[in-house]
Amino acid sequence: MWHEYGMARSGLYRSRDGMLCGVCKGIAEYFDLSVFWLRVIAVVAGFSTGIVPSLVAYVLAALLMKREPW
């Protein structure tokens, strides 16, 4: 995870250009994973554990994670 200026970015942030609040994309960038597969895992986990708990966890993550710095 290198920034465009060659410096490593530290910390977990919501992505500014994510699909829905940027939570999945921010987590995928932090752990250097494919955002597509992380979203698939999130949807499967949502349906297997129930929609409400997963939705609450996603909203909490969106509220607690800072936005990606410019």
NORFENUR-V8462 format. One line per field, one symbol per residue. ss: DSSP state (H for helix, E for strand, - for the rest). psi: psi as a letter, one per 40 degrees, with the letter a starting at -180 (. if undefined). burial: 1 if it has 24 or more other ideal C-beta (glycine too) atoms within 12 Angstrom, else 0. Layout:
# NORFENUR-V8462
ss = ???
psi = ???
burial = ???
This chain:
# NORFENUR-V8462
ss = -E-----E----EE--------HHHHHHHHH---HHHHHHHHHHHHHHH-HHHHHHHHHHHHHH-EE---
psi = ghieeeihhiihihidfidgeeddddddddefihddddddddddddddeiddddddddddddddhiihi.
burial = 0000000000001110010011111111110000100100010000000000000001001100100100
